[in-house]
């Protein structure tokens, strides 16, 4: 569990088959949301370090280009 307004860091090496997948669950105000925080086909070619911000309408990957995703 990570408290609101705090950071969580981890590192890994994607596999060569581009099937690496990490997902996270987020909970606030009696809502639970899940998101694939690293999906190799989507993310592997974007570099090696990712910063995300989690918003009520969905997670956003920060960087040169901000890309937001809706909750599923």
mmCIF file of the C-alpha atoms, coordinates in Angstrom:
data_MODEL
# 
_entry.id   MODEL 
# 
loop_
_atom_site.group_PDB 
_atom_site.id 
_atom_site.type_symbol 
_atom_site.label_atom_id 
_atom_site.label_alt_id 
_atom_site.label_comp_id 
_atom_site.label_asym_id 
_atom_site.label_entity_id 
_atom_site.label_seq_id 
_atom_site.pdbx_PDB_ins_code 
_atom_site.Cartn_x 
_atom_site.Cartn_y 
_atom_site.Cartn_z 
_atom_site.occupancy 
_atom_site.B_iso_or_equiv 
_atom_site.pdbx_formal_charge 
_atom_site.auth_seq_id 
_atom_site.auth_comp_id 
_atom_site.auth_asym_id 
_atom_site.auth_atom_id 
_atom_site.pdbx_PDB_model_num 
ATOM 1  C CA . UNK A 1 1  ? 0.000   0.000   0.000   1.00 0.00 ? 1  UNK A CA 1 
ATOM 2  C CA . UNK A 1 2  ? 1.180   3.473   -0.863  1.00 0.00 ? 2  UNK A CA 1 
ATOM 3  C CA . UNK A 1 3  ? -0.386  6.466   0.841   1.00 0.00 ? 3  UNK A CA 1 
ATOM 4  C CA . UNK A 1 4  ? -1.836  9.340   -1.171  1.00 0.00 ? 4  UNK A CA 1 
ATOM 5  C CA . UNK A 1 5  ? 0.666   11.954  -2.360  1.00 0.00 ? 5  UNK A CA 1 
ATOM 6  C CA . UNK A 1 6  ? 3.628   9.606   -1.936  1.00 0.00 ? 6  UNK A CA 1 
ATOM 7  C CA . UNK A 1 7  ? 5.864   7.782   -4.408  1.00 0.00 ? 7  UNK A CA 1 
ATOM 8  C CA . UNK A 1 8  ? 6.570   4.143   -5.089  1.00 0.00 ? 8  UNK A CA 1 
ATOM 9  C CA . UNK A 1 9  ? 9.568   3.007   -7.131  1.00 0.00 ? 9  UNK A CA 1 
ATOM 10 C CA . UNK A 1 10 ? 10.554  -0.324  -8.642  1.00 0.00 ? 10 UNK A CA 1 
ATOM 11 C CA . UNK A 1 11 ? 12.800  -1.518  -11.428 1.00 0.00 ? 11 UNK A CA 1 
ATOM 12 C CA . UNK A 1 12 ? 12.855  -4.533  -13.707 1.00 0.00 ? 12 UNK A CA 1 
ATOM 13 C CA . UNK A 1 13 ? 14.094  -5.743  -17.073 1.00 0.00 ? 13 UNK A CA 1 
ATOM 14 C CA . UNK A 1 14 ? 11.405  -6.453  -19.723 1.00 0.00 ? 14 UNK A CA 1 
ATOM 15 C CA . UNK A 1 15 ? 11.655  -9.842  -21.369 1.00 0.00 ? 15 UNK A CA 1 
ATOM 16 C CA . UNK A 1 16 ? 12.695  -10.191 -25.019 1.00 0.00 ? 16 UNK A CA 1 
ATOM 17 C CA . UNK A 1 17 ? 9.248   -11.438 -26.110 1.00 0.00 ? 17 UNK A CA 1 
ATOM 18 C CA . UNK A 1 18 ? 7.531   -8.139  -25.186 1.00 0.00 ? 18 UNK A CA 1 
ATOM 19 C CA . UNK A 1 19 ? 5.122   -9.874  -22.816 1.00 0.00 ? 19 UNK A CA 1 
ATOM 20 C CA . UNK A 1 20 ? 6.174   -8.187  -19.556 1.00 0.00 ? 20 UNK A CA 1 
ATOM 21 C CA . UNK A 1 21 ? 3.141   -6.878  -17.677 1.00 0.00 ? 21 UNK A CA 1 
ATOM 22 C CA . UNK A 1 22 ? 2.754   -5.152  -14.302 1.00 0.00 ? 22 UNK A CA 1 
ATOM 23 C CA . UNK A 1 23 ? -0.550  -3.924  -12.972 1.00 0.00 ? 23 UNK A CA 1 
ATOM 24 C CA . UNK A 1 24 ? -1.570  -1.882  -9.950  1.00 0.00 ? 24 UNK A CA 1 
ATOM 25 C CA . UNK A 1 25 ? -4.753  -1.374  -7.983  1.00 0.00 ? 25 UNK A CA 1 
ATOM 26 C CA . UNK A 1 26 ? -5.794  2.029   -6.702  1.00 0.00 ? 26 UNK A CA 1 
ATOM 27 C CA . UNK A 1 27 ? -8.400  2.695   -4.035  1.00 0.00 ? 27 UNK A CA 1 
ATOM 28 C CA . UNK A 1 28 ? -9.993  5.889   -2.774  1.00 0.00 ? 28 UNK A CA 1 
ATOM 29 C CA . UNK A 1 29 ? -13.479 7.003   -1.720  1.00 0.00 ? 29 UNK A CA 1 
ATOM 30 C CA . UNK A 1 30 ? -14.786 3.404   -1.765  1.00 0.00 ? 30 UNK A CA 1 
ATOM 31 C CA . UNK A 1 31 ? -13.676 2.959   -5.383  1.00 0.00 ? 31 UNK A CA 1 
ATOM 32 C CA . UNK A 1 32 ? -11.159 0.392   -6.596  1.00 0.00 ? 32 UNK A CA 1 
ATOM 33 C CA . UNK A 1 33 ? -9.510  0.799   -10.003 1.00 0.00 ? 33 UNK A CA 1 
ATOM 34 C CA . UNK A 1 34 ? -6.878  -1.314  -11.756 1.00 0.00 ? 34 UNK A CA 1 
ATOM 35 C CA . UNK A 1 35 ? -4.452  -0.369  -14.490 1.00 0.00 ? 35 UNK A CA 1 
ATOM 36 C CA . UNK A 1 36 ? -1.620  -2.069  -16.381 1.00 0.00 ? 36 UNK A CA 1 
ATOM 37 C CA . UNK A 1 37 ? 1.143   0.259   -15.225 1.00 0.00 ? 37 UNK A CA 1 
ATOM 38 C CA . UNK A 1 38 ? 3.641   -1.417  -17.584 1.00 0.00 ? 38 UNK A CA 1 
ATOM 39 C CA . UNK A 1 39 ? 2.487   -3.255  -20.693 1.00 0.00 ? 39 UNK A CA 1 
ATOM 40 C CA . UNK A 1 40 ? 5.455   -4.135  -22.903 1.00 0.00 ? 40 UNK A CA 1 
ATOM 41 C CA . UNK A 1 41 ? 3.751   -3.699  -26.309 1.00 0.00 ? 41 UNK A CA 1 
ATOM 42 C CA . UNK A 1 42 ? 2.537   -0.242  -25.220 1.00 0.00 ? 42 UNK A CA 1 
ATOM 43 C CA . UNK A 1 43 ? 5.505   0.969   -23.146 1.00 0.00 ? 43 UNK A CA 1 
ATOM 44 C CA . UNK A 1 44 ? 8.730   -0.864  -23.947 1.00 0.00 ? 44 UNK A CA 1 
ATOM 45 C CA . UNK A 1 45 ? 9.818   1.466   -26.731 1.00 0.00 ? 45 UNK A CA 1 
ATOM 46 C CA . UNK A 1 46 ? 9.202   4.627   -24.644 1.00 0.00 ? 46 UNK A CA 1 
ATOM 47 C CA . UNK A 1 47 ? 12.416  4.370   -22.648 1.00 0.00 ? 47 UNK A CA 1 
ATOM 48 C CA . UNK A 1 48 ? 13.433  2.920   -19.330 1.00 0.00 ? 48 UNK A CA 1 
ATOM 49 C CA . UNK A 1 49 ? 12.008  5.240   -16.697 1.00 0.00 ? 49 UNK A CA 1 
ATOM 50 C CA . UNK A 1 50 ? 8.350   6.075   -16.235 1.00 0.00 ? 50 UNK A CA 1 
ATOM 51 C CA . UNK A 1 51 ? 6.600   8.501   -13.938 1.00 0.00 ? 51 UNK A CA 1 
ATOM 52 C CA . UNK A 1 52 ? 2.865   8.295   -13.462 1.00 0.00 ? 52 UNK A CA 1 
ATOM 53 C CA . UNK A 1 53 ? 0.271   10.403  -11.743 1.00 0.00 ? 53 UNK A CA 1 
ATOM 54 C CA . UNK A 1 54 ? -3.034  8.840   -10.773 1.00 0.00 ? 54 UNK A CA 1 
ATOM 55 C CA . UNK A 1 55 ? -6.161  10.958  -11.225 1.00 0.00 ? 55 UNK A CA 1 
ATOM 56 C CA . UNK A 1 56 ? -9.840  10.206  -10.611 1.00 0.00 ? 56 UNK A CA 1 
ATOM 57 C CA . UNK A 1 57 ? -10.472 9.906   -14.369 1.00 0.00 ? 57 UNK A CA 1 
ATOM 58 C CA . UNK A 1 58 ? -7.419  7.710   -15.033 1.00 0.00 ? 58 UNK A CA 1 
ATOM 59 C CA . UNK A 1 59 ? -3.634  7.358   -14.807 1.00 0.00 ? 59 UNK A CA 1 
ATOM 60 C CA . UNK A 1 60 ? -1.308  9.659   -16.763 1.00 0.00 ? 60 UNK A CA 1 
ATOM 61 C CA . UNK A 1 61 ? 2.220   8.774   -17.882 1.00 0.00 ? 61 UNK A CA 1 
ATOM 62 C CA . UNK A 1 62 ? 4.405   11.848  -17.465 1.00 0.00 ? 62 UNK A CA 1 
ATOM 63 C CA . UNK A 1 63 ? 7.389   12.832  -19.564 1.00 0.00 ? 63 UNK A CA 1 
ATOM 64 C CA . UNK A 1 64 ? 8.082   14.689  -22.794 1.00 0.00 ? 64 UNK A CA 1 
ATOM 65 C CA . UNK A 1 65 ? 4.575   13.763  -23.852 1.00 0.00 ? 65 UNK A CA 1 
ATOM 66 C CA . UNK A 1 66 ? 1.873   13.318  -21.234 1.00 0.00 ? 66 UNK A CA 1 
ATOM 67 C CA . UNK A 1 67 ? -0.381  10.412  -22.096 1.00 0.00 ? 67 UNK A CA 1 
ATOM 68 C CA . UNK A 1 68 ? -3.516  9.785   -20.046 1.00 0.00 ? 68 UNK A CA 1 
ATOM 69 C CA . UNK A 1 69 ? -5.573  6.615   -20.062 1.00 0.00 ? 69 UNK A CA 1 
ATOM 70 C CA . UNK A 1 70 ? -9.174  6.138   -18.985 1.00 0.00 ? 70 UNK A CA 1 
ATOM 71 C CA . UNK A 1 71 ? -10.042 3.599   -16.329 1.00 0.00 ? 71 UNK A CA 1 
ATOM 72 C CA . UNK A 1 72 ? -11.335 0.356   -17.834 1.00 0.00 ? 72 UNK A CA 1 
# 
